[in-house]
Amino acid sequence: MQHKTFDKAGIWVAILCAIHCLLVPVILPTLSLMGLAFMGLFWVEMLVLSLSAIIGGSAVVMGLKHHGSFIPLLMLIAGIALFIAKHDLHAPWEQIVIVIASSLLIGAHSLNLYLCRAKNHVPCEEVDEQQAVEHAVESPAKVSS
């Protein structure tokens, strides 16, 4: 699977994570009335953050193979670290950190996509297809020698 798919999914998960973190404290009483109080629990936040880290890590590592830049990886790590650290802060700092962390995650995925395209001068899918063709051409040559 191509990292472009993971990057797009990572952007959406980061956006949903930010919306969740910013809105749950405001709408938690309403969620309780609807039987959705679990949405405000710590383990739900950690589950969403873990999903974001897995998707983001996969995308950035696959992109790193294309473009060779560690900047998206550092941005991803910083964003995840800020999301984890936000629990030690109080309003309004917690909300500010959420916005910064989400921006870092979205920025990491966007930069990953941009660097791949800039490095190869073609979309990432075409690079993957070209590498697959080159690998298929090299494999029979190695077997016959």
N, C-alpha and C positions, 0 to 999 in steps of 0.2 A: 504494500500500500504506500502511496506517496505521502510525503510530509505535508503537502498542500492541504490535503483533506484533514489531517490532524491539526494543522495551523488554524484552519477555518473553524473546526470544532473547538479548539482551545480558545479562540476569540469569543465564541458564543458562551462557553462555560464560564469564562472570566466575567463576561457581562452579566450572566445570570447570578453568579456568585456575588458580584457587587450589589445587584438589585436585592438579592436575598439579605445580605448583611445590612443594607441601608434601610430596607422596608420592614423587616420582621419586627424590630423593636416598636415600630409605630403601629403595626396591625396585629400584634400578638394577641391582644384581647379579642379581636374579631376571629382570629384563627382558633382560639380556645372554644368559642361558641360553635364553630363549625367542625370541631373534632380534629383540627389540624395543629394543635399546640406543639406537637413534636417538631414542627418546622423551626421552632426557636431553640431546640436543644443543641448542645455543643457537638454531639456526635454527628448530627446532620451537617453542620458546618464543616467538620473535619472530613466527612465523606465527600462533600462537594469539592473541598480543597484538595483532597487526595486524587479525585478524578481529574481535576485541573492539572495537578502535578504530573500525573501519569501521561495524560494526553500531551501536555506541554513538553515534558521531557522527551517523549518519543519524537515529536515534531522537530524540536530543536536539534536533537542528536542526528536525525536523518538529514536535516538541513545543513548541519555542520559538515557532513560528508561532502556536500555540494560546494559550499562557499568557504569553509574553513575559518569562519569568524566565531569567536567565543562570546561576543557581546550579547547576542540573544540569550545564550545560556546564563550569563551573569544577570541579565535583566529578569529572567524567569526565576532564578534562585532568590534574587532580592525581593521580587513580588510575593513569592510564597513565604519568605521569612517575615515580611511585613504583615501578611495576613495572619500568620501564627502569633506575632507579637501584639497584634491589635487588642487582644483580650486583656492586656495589662494596662490599657489606656482608658480614659474616661472621655465622655463627650466634651467638647466637639472634636478632640484629637482622634478619637476612634474613627469617626466618619471621614476625617481628612486622610488618615492612613489607609482606609478602605479605598478611597478614590485614587490615591497614589499607587497602591498595590495593584489595583485593577488596571491602571494605566500602564504599569510596568509589564504586566502579563500580556495585555493586548499589544503593547509596543514590541515585546519580544517576538510574538507571532508575526506581526506585520513586518518587522525588520528581517525576520527569517525568510519570509516570502520575497521581500525586496532584494535581499542579498543574493538569493539563489537566482533570481531573474537577472540581476545586474552582472553577476559573475559569468553566467552562461549565455547571456544575450538571447535566451529563449525561455519559454515557460518550463517549469520544473518537470512537467509530465514528459516533454520532449526529450529532456536529458535522461530521464529514467528509461524511456523507450530506446534511446540511442545506446545507453549502457547495456541494456538487455540484448540488443542486437549484437553489439561488440563482444559480449560475453559468449553468446551462442556461436559466433564465428570462431572465437579463440578456443572454445572447448573441444571441438572435433580435431583441431590442429594439434592440441596437446595430447589427445588420446592416440592419434596415429603416429606420433613420434616416439 
